[in-house]
Amino acid sequence: MVFRLIIGLFFFSVGAFAQDNFVKHKISQGENLSVIAKKYGVKVKDISDANPNTSKILKLNSVLLIPNKNKNIAKVKTKTESKSEVVLNTSPNSHEVAAKETLWGISKKYNVSVDDLKKANPLLESEGLKIGQQIVIPSNSSTVASLNEKTIESTPEIVSTNVELYREVKSKETKYGISKEYGITVAELERQNPSIKGKVPVGYLLKISVPKEKADSIQAAKALQESNIASISSSTQIAETAPEIKRDSTFVRLSSGSHSELIDQIIANATENIGVRYRSGGTTKAGFDCSGLMICTFNNFDIKLPRSSIEQSRYGTKITSDEAQKGDLIFFRTNGRRHINHVGMIVEVADGEIKFVHSSTHGGVMISSTKEPYYTRAFSQVNRVLE
C-alpha cells in the first residue's frame, strides 16, 4: 500500500514538472512547425524532440507540446477563442493599436525603436499589427505614462452652435433653391423636414438648422431686402423692373438688369422637377426625356426651343466651356455616340466645375456635374440661348 502511494506521488510530481515545462498548442489552419516555433520563440527541433511521435504533416486540431522557455507566456488562445495570440507580460506600459497605425509611428510616439517593440512583442514578426491589439511598450520609455494619462482624459463636450430658422415656401420655389440659400444640400433639407420627400407645397413652413454665423447673414440679407422693397413707392416702378424679352431667329435677348432674375426663375422651374422619372418622348411631369425637360421649362417662360437635343444644339450661340454661365444649355455625346444626343441646363459654375439639371435615363430629373468621369468624357459643347 505504501509502495503504491510512493509510485503515485512520483508520477504526480513528474506530471506537474512536465506541465510546468511545456505549453499545449492546438494546431490551427495553415500552421506548420516553423510558424509555431517562431510564435513561441523556440526551435523546430525543440518541438520535434518534445513530440517524437508527430509526423511532418500536422493534423488540424491535434495538440503539440511546446517547450516553455519563455516564462512570460501565460497561455495561447486557440482559434475557437479568437485568433492564435500569445498573451505576453501584463506590463501596464501597453498600447492599443488603432486603425492605420504602423510600428514606425508607434515607435516614434513612445520614443523607442522598432526592434525593441518587436522584441517585446514576438508575435509582431509573424502576424503584424491588428486593430485593437494590445502591444507591450518597453518600460524604459518615460513618455508611456504621460501618453496613457492623455488617452484616458475625457473628450471635451462639443456644444452645437446651430440655430433653427423657419422658412415659408413661396410660389415657384424649389428645394434646390431653398437649400442653396441656406448653404445646405437638398438631402440635408429633406432630413431636417422628413415630410417633404416629394414636391414641397407652397406655404409649407420649413424648419432649417444652420450655424449661427449663417443664420445672422441670412437675417441681415432679409432685412436689406425688406428695406429695398419698402423704398419702391409705386407699382409702376415695380413694373419697370420686369424682364423685357426680345426674340430673333437664334436666341432670346433680355434687357439689362433683368437677365439674372429671369435665369434664376428658369432654373427654379427646372429644378422643381427633380425626382420626376425619365420617359422617352416625355414633355410633362408624368415623365421627361432630356430635350423634353428643356422644352417644358423654357415654354413656361414663352421661349420656344426645338424638339430634339441635336436641334437644340444648333439654337443660340455656341460658346466655350470657360464662358459657361447659369441658364446656358450643355450638350453631350453619351454611350459612344458620334452625334449629340443629350442636353441639360447649367445651374451653377464654380472652380471649373459645371453643374447642370437634366433628365437622365437611369435617374430621371437630377443634377449632375462635369466632374463626374462619365460626363467629362461625353461633353460636347455649351450654347447660350439667353443673351
C-alpha positions as CSV (number, residue, x, y, z in Angstrom):
1,M,0.0,0.0,0.0
2,V,2.8,2.4,0.9
3,F,4.7,1.4,-2.2
4,R,1.7,2.3,-4.4
5,L,1.3,5.7,-2.7
6,I,5.0,6.4,-3.4
7,I,4.6,5.4,-7.0
8,G,1.5,7.7,-7.3
9,L,3.3,10.7,-5.8
10,F,6.2,10.1,-8.2
11,F,4.1,10.2,-11.3
12,F,2.1,13.2,-10.0
13,S,5.4,15.2,-9.4
14,V,6.6,14.1,-12.9
15,G,3.3,15.3,-14.5
16,A,3.5,18.6,-12.6
17,F,7.1,19.1,-13.7
18,A,6.2,18.3,-17.3
19,Q,3.2,20.6,-17.3
20,D,5.4,23.4,-16.0
21,N,8.0,22.9,-18.7
22,F,5.6,22.6,-21.7
23,V,2.7,24.6,-23.1
24,K,0.0,22.8,-25.1
25,H,-0.8,24.2,-28.5
26,K,-3.8,23.2,-30.7
27,I,-2.9,23.3,-34.4
28,S,-4.9,25.8,-36.5
29,Q,-5.5,26.0,-40.2
30,G,-2.3,26.9,-42.2
31,E,0.1,26.3,-39.3
32,N,3.4,24.3,-39.6
33,L,6.3,23.6,-37.3
34,S,8.2,26.7,-38.5
35,V,5.3,29.1,-37.8
36,I,4.6,27.6,-34.4
37,A,8.3,27.6,-33.4
38,K,8.6,31.3,-34.4
39,K,5.4,32.1,-32.5
40,Y,6.8,30.6,-29.2
41,G,10.4,31.6,-29.7
42,V,11.8,28.1,-29.8
43,K,13.5,25.9,-32.5
44,V,11.7,23.4,-34.7
45,K,14.0,20.7,-33.3
46,D,12.8,21.5,-29.8
47,I,9.2,20.9,-30.8
48,S,10.1,17.7,-32.7
49,D,12.0,16.4,-29.7
50,A,9.1,17.2,-27.4
51,N,6.7,15.4,-29.8
52,P,8.6,12.4,-31.2
53,N,5.5,10.7,-32.5
54,T,4.3,13.7,-34.5
55,S,4.6,13.3,-38.3
56,K,5.9,16.0,-40.6
57,I,2.4,16.7,-41.8
58,L,0.5,18.3,-38.9
59,K,-3.1,17.3,-38.3
60,L,-5.7,20.1,-37.8
61,N,-6.8,20.4,-34.1
62,S,-4.2,18.0,-32.9
63,V,-2.2,19.1,-29.8
64,L,1.6,19.7,-29.6
65,L,3.7,20.2,-26.5
66,I,5.8,23.3,-26.8
67,P,8.9,23.8,-24.5
68,N,8.1,26.6,-22.1
69,K,11.3,28.6,-22.5
70,N,9.6,32.0,-22.4
71,K,8.4,32.5,-18.8
72,N,6.3,35.5,-19.8
73,I,3.9,33.2,-21.8
74,A,0.7,32.9,-19.9
75,K,-1.4,31.0,-22.4
76,V,-2.2,30.6,-26.1
77,K,-5.7,31.3,-27.4
78,T,-7.0,28.7,-29.8
79,K,-8.8,29.6,-32.9
80,T,-12.2,29.0,-31.2
81,E,-11.3,31.6,-28.6
82,S,-10.3,34.1,-31.3
83,K,-7.2,34.1,-33.5
84,S,-4.0,32.5,-32.1
85,E,-2.4,35.1,-29.9
86,V,0.4,34.7,-27.3
87,V,-0.5,36.7,-24.1
88,L,2.7,38.4,-23.2
89,N,3.5,40.1,-19.9
90,T,0.9,42.2,-18.2
91,S,3.1,45.3,-18.0
92,P,1.0,48.5,-17.5
93,N,3.0,50.1,-20.3
94,S,0.8,48.9,-23.2
95,H,-0.7,50.4,-26.3
96,E,-3.9,49.6,-28.1
97,V,-3.4,49.6,-31.9
98,A,-5.7,52.0,-33.7
99,A,-6.7,52.0,-37.4
100,K,-4.0,52.9,-39.9
101,E,-1.2,52.8,-37.2
102,T,2.2,51.5,-38.1
103,L,5.1,50.1,-36.0
104,W,7.2,53.1,-37.1
105,G,4.5,55.5,-35.9
106,I,4.1,53.8,-32.6
107,S,7.9,53.7,-32.0
108,K,8.1,57.5,-32.6
109,K,5.1,58.1,-30.3
110,Y,6.8,56.3,-27.4
111,N,10.4,57.2,-28.3
112,V,11.5,53.6,-28.7
113,S,13.0,51.6,-31.6
114,V,11.0,49.3,-33.9
115,D,13.4,46.5,-32.9
116,D,12.6,47.0,-29.2
117,L,8.9,46.8,-30.0
118,K,9.4,43.5,-31.9
119,K,11.5,42.1,-29.1
120,A,8.8,42.9,-26.5
121,N,6.1,41.5,-28.8
122,P,7.4,38.4,-30.7
123,L,4.0,37.9,-32.5
124,L,4.6,41.1,-34.5
125,E,7.1,39.3,-36.6
126,S,4.7,36.6,-37.8
127,E,1.2,38.3,-37.5
128,G,1.9,42.0,-37.8
129,L,-0.3,44.7,-36.2
130,K,-4.0,44.2,-35.7
131,I,-6.6,46.9,-34.9
132,G,-7.5,46.6,-31.2
133,Q,-4.4,44.6,-30.3
134,Q,-2.7,45.4,-27.0
135,I,1.1,45.6,-27.5
136,V,3.8,45.9,-24.8
137,I,5.8,49.1,-24.8
138,P,9.4,48.7,-23.4
139,S,9.3,50.0,-19.8
140,N,12.3,52.4,-20.2
141,S,10.1,54.8,-22.2
142,S,9.4,57.9,-20.0
143,T,6.6,59.0,-22.3
144,V,4.4,56.0,-21.8
145,A,2.8,57.1,-18.6
146,S,2.1,60.6,-19.8
147,L,0.6,59.4,-23.0
148,N,-1.6,56.9,-21.2
149,E,-2.9,59.7,-19.0
150,K,-3.8,61.8,-22.0
151,T,-5.6,58.8,-23.6
152,I,-7.9,58.4,-20.7
153,E,-8.7,62.1,-20.4
154,S,-12.3,62.7,-21.2
155,T,-13.1,64.3,-24.6
156,P,-14.4,67.8,-24.2
157,E,-18.1,68.0,-25.0
158,I,-18.9,69.7,-28.3
159,V,-21.7,72.2,-27.9
160,S,-23.7,72.7,-31.0
161,T,-23.9,76.4,-32.1
162,N,-26.6,75.7,-34.8
163,V,-29.7,77.9,-34.9
164,E,-33.2,76.8,-36.0
165,L,-34.9,79.0,-38.6
166,Y,-38.4,78.8,-40.0
167,R,-38.9,79.4,-43.7
168,E,-42.3,79.6,-45.6
169,V,-42.2,78.1,-49.1
170,K,-43.3,80.6,-51.7
171,S,-44.8,80.0,-55.2
172,K,-42.4,78.6,-57.8
173,E,-39.7,78.0,-55.1
174,T,-37.8,74.6,-55.2
175,K,-36.0,72.6,-52.6
176,Y,-32.8,73.1,-54.6
177,G,-33.1,76.9,-54.5
178,I,-34.0,76.9,-50.8
179,S,-31.2,74.6,-49.8
180,K,-28.7,76.7,-51.7
181,E,-30.0,79.8,-50.0
182,Y,-29.2,78.3,-46.6
183,G,-25.9,76.6,-47.6
184,I,-27.1,73.0,-47.2
185,T,-27.8,70.1,-49.6
186,V,-31.3,69.0,-50.7
187,A,-30.7,65.7,-48.9
188,E,-30.0,67.6,-45.6
189,L,-33.1,69.8,-46.1
190,E,-35.2,66.6,-46.5
191,R,-33.5,65.0,-43.5
192,Q,-34.5,68.0,-41.4
193,N,-38.0,68.0,-42.8
194,P,-38.9,64.4,-43.5
195,S,-42.4,65.2,-44.8
196,I,-41.2,67.0,-47.9
197,K,-39.7,64.0,-49.8
198,G,-41.9,64.9,-52.8
199,K,-42.6,68.3,-54.2
200,V,-42.6,70.9,-51.4
201,P,-46.1,72.6,-51.1
202,V,-46.5,76.4,-51.3
203,G,-47.0,77.8,-47.8
204,Y,-45.3,74.9,-46.1
205,L,-43.2,76.1,-43.0
206,L,-39.8,74.5,-43.2
207,K,-37.6,74.2,-40.1
208,I,-33.9,74.6,-41.1
209,S,-30.9,74.2,-38.7
210,V,-27.8,76.2,-39.7
211,P,-24.7,77.6,-38.0
212,K,-25.3,80.9,-36.1
213,E,-23.0,82.8,-38.4
214,K,-25.0,81.7,-41.4
215,A,-28.3,82.5,-39.6
216,D,-27.0,86.0,-38.9
217,S,-26.1,86.6,-42.5
218,I,-29.4,85.3,-43.8
219,Q,-31.3,87.6,-41.3
220,A,-29.2,90.6,-42.4
221,A,-29.9,89.8,-46.1
222,K,-33.6,89.6,-45.4
223,A,-33.6,93.0,-43.6
224,L,-31.8,94.6,-46.6
225,Q,-34.3,93.1,-49.0
226,E,-37.2,94.4,-47.0
227,S,-35.6,97.8,-46.9
228,N,-35.2,97.8,-50.7
229,I,-38.9,96.7,-51.2
230,A,-40.0,99.5,-48.9
231,S,-38.2,102.0,-51.0
232,I,-40.2,101.2,-54.1
233,S,-43.1,103.7,-54.0
234,S,-45.4,102.5,-56.7
235,S,-46.5,99.5,-58.8
236,T,-45.2,101.5,-61.9
237,Q,-41.7,101.3,-60.5
238,I,-42.1,97.6,-59.9
239,A,-43.3,97.0,-63.5
240,E,-40.2,98.8,-64.8
241,T,-38.1,96.0,-63.4
242,A,-39.9,93.2,-65.2
243,P,-37.9,91.3,-67.8
244,E,-38.2,92.6,-71.4
245,I,-37.8,89.7,-73.8
246,K,-36.9,90.3,-77.5
247,R,-36.6,87.5,-79.9
248,D,-34.8,86.8,-83.2
249,S,-34.2,83.6,-85.1
250,T,-31.3,82.3,-83.0
251,F,-31.6,83.5,-79.4
252,V,-33.6,85.5,-76.8
253,R,-32.3,88.9,-75.8
254,L,-33.0,90.3,-72.4
255,S,-32.9,93.9,-71.2
256,S,-30.0,94.7,-68.8
257,G,-30.8,94.2,-65.1
258,S,-33.4,91.5,-65.8
259,H,-31.1,88.8,-67.1
260,S,-30.1,87.2,-63.9
261,E,-33.6,87.4,-62.5
262,L,-35.2,85.5,-65.4
263,I,-32.4,82.9,-65.4
264,D,-32.9,82.2,-61.7
265,Q,-36.6,81.8,-62.3
266,I,-36.0,79.4,-65.2
267,I,-33.5,77.3,-63.1
268,A,-36.0,77.2,-60.2
269,N,-38.7,76.0,-62.6
270,A,-36.5,73.2,-64.0
271,T,-35.2,72.0,-60.6
272,E,-38.7,71.9,-59.3
273,N,-39.0,68.7,-61.4
274,I,-36.1,66.9,-59.6
275,G,-37.2,63.3,-58.9
276,V,-39.6,63.1,-61.9
277,R,-38.9,59.8,-63.8
278,Y,-37.4,59.6,-67.2
279,R,-39.8,58.9,-70.1
280,S,-38.8,58.7,-73.7
281,G,-40.5,61.5,-75.7
282,G,-41.9,62.9,-72.4
283,T,-42.6,66.6,-72.1
284,T,-44.8,66.7,-68.9
285,K,-44.4,65.9,-65.2
286,A,-45.6,62.4,-66.0
287,G,-42.0,61.9,-67.3
288,F,-39.4,63.8,-69.3
289,D,-36.7,62.9,-71.7
290,C,-33.7,65.3,-71.7
291,S,-34.9,67.7,-74.5
292,G,-38.5,67.4,-73.3
293,L,-37.4,68.9,-69.9
294,M,-35.8,71.8,-71.7
295,I,-38.8,72.4,-73.9
296,C,-41.3,72.3,-71.0
297,T,-39.1,74.6,-68.8
298,F,-38.5,77.3,-71.4
299,N,-42.0,77.1,-72.7
300,N,-43.2,78.2,-69.2
301,F,-41.5,81.5,-70.0
302,D,-42.8,81.7,-73.5
303,I,-39.5,80.7,-75.0
304,K,-39.8,78.1,-77.8
305,L,-37.0,75.5,-78.3
306,P,-36.6,72.9,-81.0
307,R,-37.8,69.3,-80.1
308,S,-34.6,67.2,-80.1
309,S,-31.2,67.7,-78.4
310,I,-29.3,67.8,-81.7
311,E,-31.7,70.5,-83.0
312,Q,-31.3,72.4,-79.7
313,S,-27.5,72.3,-80.1
314,R,-27.9,74.4,-83.2
315,Y,-30.0,77.0,-81.3
316,G,-28.4,80.1,-79.8
317,T,-24.7,80.9,-79.7
318,K,-22.0,78.2,-79.2
319,I,-19.5,79.3,-76.6
320,T,-16.5,77.7,-74.8
321,S,-16.9,75.9,-71.5
322,D,-14.8,78.6,-69.8
323,E,-17.5,81.1,-70.8
324,A,-20.4,78.9,-69.5
325,Q,-22.9,80.6,-67.2
326,K,-26.2,79.7,-65.4
327,G,-29.0,79.3,-67.9
328,D,-26.8,78.0,-70.8
329,L,-27.6,74.7,-72.4
330,I,-24.9,72.0,-72.2
331,F,-24.7,69.1,-74.7
332,F,-23.2,65.6,-74.6
333,R,-22.4,62.6,-76.8
334,T,-23.3,59.7,-74.5
335,N,-22.7,56.0,-74.8
336,G,-20.1,56.5,-77.5
337,R,-22.4,58.2,-79.9
338,R,-20.9,60.2,-82.8
339,H,-23.5,63.0,-82.6
340,I,-25.1,65.0,-79.8
341,N,-27.9,63.0,-78.0
342,H,-28.2,64.6,-74.6
343,V,-28.9,68.1,-73.2
344,G,-29.1,69.8,-69.8
345,M,-29.3,73.3,-68.4
346,I,-26.4,74.8,-66.4
347,V,-27.4,75.7,-62.8
348,E,-24.0,76.5,-61.3
349,V,-20.4,77.2,-62.4
350,A,-17.6,77.2,-59.9
351,D,-13.8,76.4,-60.0
352,G,-14.0,74.8,-63.4
353,E,-16.9,72.6,-62.4
354,I,-20.3,72.9,-64.2
355,K,-23.4,71.6,-62.6
356,F,-26.5,71.0,-64.7
357,V,-30.1,69.8,-64.4
358,H,-31.2,67.2,-66.9
359,S,-33.4,64.1,-67.3
360,S,-31.2,61.0,-67.1
361,T,-32.3,57.6,-68.4
362,H,-31.1,56.0,-65.2
363,G,-32.2,58.5,-62.6
364,G,-34.9,60.8,-64.0
365,V,-34.6,64.6,-63.4
366,M,-31.5,65.2,-61.4
367,I,-28.4,67.5,-61.0
368,S,-25.1,66.2,-62.3
369,S,-21.6,67.6,-62.7
370,T,-19.0,67.7,-65.5
371,K,-16.5,66.5,-62.8
372,E,-18.2,63.1,-63.0
373,P,-16.0,60.9,-65.3
374,Y,-18.9,59.8,-67.5
375,Y,-19.9,63.4,-68.3
376,T,-16.3,64.5,-68.6
377,R,-15.8,62.0,-71.4
378,A,-19.2,62.7,-73.1
379,F,-19.0,66.6,-73.0
380,S,-19.6,68.2,-76.4
381,Q,-20.5,71.9,-76.2
382,V,-22.3,74.8,-74.5
383,N,-24.8,77.1,-76.1
384,R,-26.1,80.4,-74.9
385,V,-29.8,80.9,-75.6
386,L,-30.4,83.9,-73.4
387,E,-28.4,87.0,-74.4
